[in-house]
Amino acid sequence: EHVNTVAETEDLTENTPWRVAMESYLNKSSVGNLDALVDNVLLDTLVDVEKEKEQNPVSINCDSETVNDIQLIKDNGPNDPRTAAQVSVIQGPEMVFTVEELNFLETNKIIQEGHLRSTCPVSLYQARVGLFLGTLSMEGMLMVFAAGRKSQNYYHYMTMSSQPFFCELTTRTQSLLMRHNTQLCFALNISNYFFGHNAKTAIEQEEMTGLVTGLGDYIRANAPVAVNMPLAAYDEYFAGPWGTDRELEAKHRELTKSIGECIRDLNFSAYLLLYGVTLYNINQEAMNEMEIQQKDVEIIKKAQNYLDILYKRYTKHLIGWKRASETRLNQRYLLEQMNDCVLIFSMKSLQLNDLTNSETLDPSSVKLS
């Protein structure tokens, strides 16, 4: 049976979007230069974008009333479940944050927003718009995204490196921790991106999850015709077959959806706290096996305690103690689901040369110049 599984892998991958993309593009003369290859794939899209800009120049004129209205809708909407100010007055024990904690949450949010914008290459915006305009096929877009895996690793590297206490760890322990939990962090990230919202458009998807890459700014400035471009869907990026079993593929989707829906009521700051909890998810036995020095063990435990407490207190502050106490938002429960995702993604994946390849996820491989 195992022998047949290996033999059938080639047949399973024969007509996948990645295989089609490779046959379409990698035999061209630009194969030796990845940047040139991506430029070649996006050529028609760039031409259309330039035509759109010439025909419909964008002029953004907002008076002060409009800006205030937008701010009120975004921050104080009466039906916005992510707005802490809308929690009922009768909500149990009041969560009072110290100045230090509030500063950490705000600073962390600003830093992580900057990381995402700075690590997302323009070619990814162009590929999304190209698919929407019809100048790029789904296969072509997936090829561009797969070529951007290095940027994805860099984003996770920067996000991990800026977590509390991480800089106090030795370089060796930092690398071990990254490798140990990268795929857990990736599972949380894609769960939030694909299912942690009720968005209809790509721009809304980024705004509602807090994972703002700059796509909206690019569209408004260069291709306003795409302002209502549909959101990125899980089924587009995890188009089967990518696993050894179709039932396992369905289970991975179910788990990813469950995690995303669980954290839908939270905001970006709460997501970042949960990301930190996920990064430091390691037990004493694993640390012993890795031979992590005692000083680093103490730092890791300090970080675990700090982030666990802050996550619990902040979620209670955000949505009220009763809802925050539900099992679905418990970090241990979410980590168990993430772990099940990782088992499928890493052990049952066909490891194709696309975004479903778990082996190319390695933030610890990032080299800073």
C-alpha positions in Angstrom: 0.0 0.0 0.0 2.8 2.4 0.8 4.5 1.5 -2.5 1.3 2.3 -4.4 1.0 5.7 -2.6 4.4 6.7 -3.8 3.7 5.5 -7.3 0.4 7.3 -7.5 1.9 10.6 -6.4 3.1 11.5 -9.9 -0.4 10.9 -11.3 -1.9 13.0 -8.5 0.3 16.0 -9.3 0.2 15.7 -13.1 -2.6 18.2 -13.6 -2.2 20.4 -10.6 -2.1 24.2 -11.0 1.6 24.2 -10.0 2.6 21.6 -12.6 0.7 23.5 -15.3 2.4 26.7 -14.2 5.8 25.2 -14.3 5.3 23.8 -17.8 4.0 27.1 -19.0 6.7 29.3 -17.6 9.8 27.5 -16.4 10.9 26.5 -19.9 11.2 30.1 -21.0 14.5 31.9 -21.3 14.0 33.8 -18.1 14.2 30.6 -16.0 17.7 31.6 -14.8 16.4 34.8 -13.2 13.5 34.5 -10.8 12.8 38.3 -10.8 12.7 38.3 -14.6 10.4 35.3 -14.6 7.9 37.0 -12.3 8.1 40.2 -14.4 7.5 38.1 -17.5 4.4 36.5 -16.0 3.0 39.8 -14.8 3.7 41.8 -18.1 0.1 41.8 -19.3 -1.1 42.8 -15.9 1.3 45.8 -15.7 0.3 47.0 -19.1 -3.4 46.9 -18.1 -2.7 48.6 -14.8 -0.9 51.5 -16.6 -3.8 51.9 -19.1 -6.3 52.0 -16.2 -4.2 54.7 -14.5 -4.1 56.8 -17.6 -7.8 56.5 -18.4 -9.0 56.9 -14.8 -6.6 59.0 -12.8 -7.3 58.7 -9.1 -8.0 61.8 -7.0 -8.5 61.4 -3.3 -10.2 64.3 -1.7 -11.6 63.8 1.8 -12.9 66.6 3.9 -12.6 66.5 7.7 -16.3 65.4 8.1 -15.7 62.4 5.9 -12.5 61.4 7.7 -14.4 61.6 11.1 -17.2 59.5 9.8 -14.9 56.9 8.6 -13.1 56.8 11.9 -16.4 56.5 13.8 -17.6 53.7 11.6 -14.3 51.8 12.0 -13.7 52.2 15.7 -17.2 52.7 17.3 -19.7 50.9 15.1 -22.5 49.6 17.3 -22.5 46.2 15.7 -18.7 45.8 15.6 -17.9 42.7 17.7 -14.2 43.7 17.8 -14.9 47.1 19.5 -14.0 46.9 23.2 -16.1 50.0 23.9 -19.3 48.2 23.0 -19.1 45.6 25.7 -22.0 45.6 28.1 -21.5 47.6 31.3 -22.3 44.6 33.3 -19.5 42.4 32.3 -18.0 40.9 35.5 -14.6 41.8 36.9 -13.1 44.9 35.2 -9.9 44.4 33.4 -7.6 47.3 34.2 -4.4 47.5 32.2 -1.2 49.1 33.3 0.4 51.8 31.2 3.2 49.4 30.4 0.8 46.8 29.1 -1.2 49.3 27.0 2.1 50.6 25.6 3.2 47.1 24.7 0.0 46.3 22.9 0.0 49.5 20.9 3.8 49.3 20.1 3.5 45.6 19.2 0.6 46.4 16.8 2.5 49.2 15.1 5.7 47.1 14.7 3.9 44.0 13.3 1.8 46.1 10.9 5.1 47.6 9.6 6.7 44.2 9.2 3.8 42.9 7.0 3.8 45.9 4.7 7.6 45.9 4.4 8.0 42.2 3.6 5.2 41.8 1.0 6.6 42.3 -2.5 4.7 44.4 -5.1 4.7 41.3 -7.4 2.1 39.7 -5.1 -0.3 42.7 -5.4 0.2 42.6 -9.2 -0.5 38.9 -9.3 -3.8 39.3 -7.4 -4.9 42.2 -9.6 -3.8 40.3 -12.7 -6.0 37.3 -11.8 -9.0 39.7 -11.2 -8.4 41.5 -14.5 -8.0 38.3 -16.4 -4.5 39.1 -17.6 -3.0 36.3 -15.4 -4.3 32.7 -14.9 -4.7 31.0 -11.6 -1.7 28.9 -12.4 0.4 32.0 -13.1 -0.7 33.7 -9.8 0.1 30.6 -7.8 3.5 30.5 -9.4 4.2 34.1 -8.4 3.1 33.4 -4.9 5.2 30.3 -4.5 8.2 32.3 -5.7 7.4 34.7 -2.9 7.9 32.1 -0.2 11.2 33.8 0.9 9.2 36.9 1.7 6.8 34.8 3.8 9.6 33.3 5.7 11.0 36.8 6.3 7.7 38.1 7.6 7.5 35.3 10.1 11.1 35.8 11.1 10.5 39.5 11.8 7.2 38.7 13.7 8.9 36.1 15.8 12.0 38.2 16.4 10.0 41.1 17.8 8.1 39.0 20.4 8.6 39.8 24.1 11.8 38.4 25.6 12.9 36.8 22.3 15.9 39.1 21.9 17.1 37.9 25.4 17.5 34.3 24.1 20.8 33.0 22.6 20.9 32.7 18.8 20.9 28.9 19.0 17.7 28.8 21.1 16.0 31.4 18.9 16.6 29.2 15.9 15.4 26.0 17.7 12.3 27.8 18.9 11.5 29.0 15.3 12.0 25.6 13.8 9.9 24.0 16.5 6.9 26.2 16.1 7.0 27.8 12.6 4.3 25.6 11.3 2.0 26.2 14.3 2.4 29.9 13.7 1.7 29.4 10.0 -1.5 27.5 10.8 -2.7 30.4 13.1 -1.8 32.9 10.4 -3.7 31.3 7.5 -6.6 30.5 9.8 -7.0 34.2 10.6 -6.4 35.3 7.0 -8.8 32.9 5.3 -11.5 32.5 8.0 -11.1 35.1 10.7 -13.5 37.6 9.2 -16.8 38.1 7.4 -15.3 40.0 4.5 -16.5 40.0 0.9 -13.6 41.8 -0.8 -9.8 41.5 -0.6 -9.4 44.9 0.9 -12.0 44.1 3.6 -10.3 40.8 4.3 -7.0 42.6 5.1 -8.7 45.3 7.2 -10.8 42.9 9.2 -8.0 40.5 10.1 -5.4 43.2 10.6 -3.1 41.4 8.1 -2.7 44.5 6.0 -0.1 44.0 3.3 -0.7 47.2 1.4 -2.8 45.6 -1.3 -5.6 48.1 -0.7 -3.2 51.1 -1.2 -1.8 49.5 -4.3 -5.3 49.0 -5.8 -6.5 52.5 -5.0 -3.4 54.1 -6.5 -2.9 51.8 -9.5 -6.0 49.8 -10.3 -9.1 51.3 -8.8 -11.2 49.1 -11.0 -10.2 46.3 -8.7 -11.4 47.9 -5.5 -14.1 45.3 -5.1 -11.9 42.4 -6.0 -13.0 39.2 -4.2 -11.2 38.0 -1.2 -8.5 35.4 -1.2 -10.1 32.0 -0.6 -8.6 28.9 1.1 -9.7 26.7 -1.7 -7.7 28.7 -4.3 -4.4 28.3 -2.4 -5.0 24.8 -1.2 -6.4 23.4 -4.4 -6.3 19.6 -4.2 -4.7 17.2 -4.6 -2.0 18.5 -2.3 -2.2 15.7 0.3 -1.9 11.9 0.3 -5.6 11.6 1.2 -8.5 13.7 0.2 -10.2 13.2 3.6 -7.1 14.6 5.3 -7.3 17.6 3.0 -10.9 18.2 4.0 -9.9 17.8 7.7 -7.2 20.4 7.3 -9.7 22.8 5.8 -12.2 22.1 8.6 -9.6 22.7 11.3 -8.3 25.9 9.7 -11.9 27.2 9.4 -12.6 26.3 13.0 -9.6 28.2 14.3 -10.3 31.2 12.1 -14.0 31.3 13.3 -13.0 30.9 16.9 -10.8 34.1 16.8 -13.1 36.1 14.6 -14.4 38.2 17.5 -10.8 39.2 18.5 -8.8 42.1 17.1 -5.3 42.3 15.7 -3.7 42.9 19.1 -5.3 39.7 20.5 -4.2 37.8 17.4 -0.6 39.0 18.0 -0.7 37.9 21.6 -1.9 34.5 20.5 0.9 34.4 17.9 3.4 35.0 20.7 1.8 32.2 22.8 2.1 29.9 19.8 5.8 30.8 19.3 6.7 29.9 22.9 4.6 26.7 22.9 7.3 24.2 24.1 7.4 22.0 27.1 10.2 21.1 29.5 10.7 17.6 27.9 11.3 19.2 24.5 13.7 21.8 25.9 15.6 19.0 27.6 15.9 17.1 24.3 17.1 20.2 22.5 19.6 20.8 25.3 18.5 24.4 25.8 20.6 26.1 28.5 19.0 26.8 31.8 19.1 30.6 31.4 17.1 30.4 28.1 14.6 27.9 29.7 13.9 30.5 32.4 13.4 33.2 29.8 11.0 31.0 27.8 9.0 30.2 30.9 8.8 33.9 31.7 7.6 34.7 28.2 5.0 31.9 28.4 3.6 33.2 31.7 3.6 36.8 30.6 1.8 36.2 27.2 -0.6 33.6 28.7 -1.8 36.0 31.4 -1.9 39.0 29.0 -3.9 37.1 26.4 -6.5 36.0 29.0 -6.9 39.4 30.5 -7.0 41.2 27.1 -9.6 39.0 25.6 -11.8 39.5 28.7 -11.3 43.3 28.3 -12.1 43.1 24.6 -15.3 40.9 24.5 -16.2 40.5 28.2 -15.3 37.8 30.7 -18.1 35.5 29.9 -17.4 35.1 26.2 -13.6 35.2 26.7 -14.0 32.2 29.1 -15.5 30.0 26.4 -13.4 27.0 25.5 -13.1 28.0 21.8 -10.9 31.0 22.8 -8.7 29.1 25.2 -5.2 29.1 23.9 -4.6 25.5 24.8 -7.7 24.4 22.9 -6.6 26.5 19.8 -3.1 25.1 20.0 -4.4 21.5 19.9 -6.3 22.4 16.7 -3.2 24.0 15.2 -1.2 20.9 16.1 -3.7 18.7 14.2 -3.4 21.1 11.2 0.4 20.8 11.3 0.4 17.0 11.5 -1.6 16.9 8.2 0.3 19.7 6.6 3.8 18.4 7.4 3.3 14.6 7.4 0.6 14.0 4.8 1.5 16.7 2.3 2.7 15.7 -1.2 5.3 18.5 -0.7 4.6 20.0 -4.1 6.6 23.1 -5.1 3.8 25.4 -4.1 2.3 27.0 -1.0 1.2 23.6 0.3 4.9 22.6 0.7 5.7 22.6 4.4 9.4 22.0 3.9 10.0 25.5 2.4 8.7 27.2 5.6 11.7 28.1 7.6 12.1 31.6 9.1 15.3 30.5 10.8 16.9 30.3 7.4 16.5 34.0 6.9 19.8 35.9 6.5 19.8 39.6 7.3 22.2 41.7 5.3 
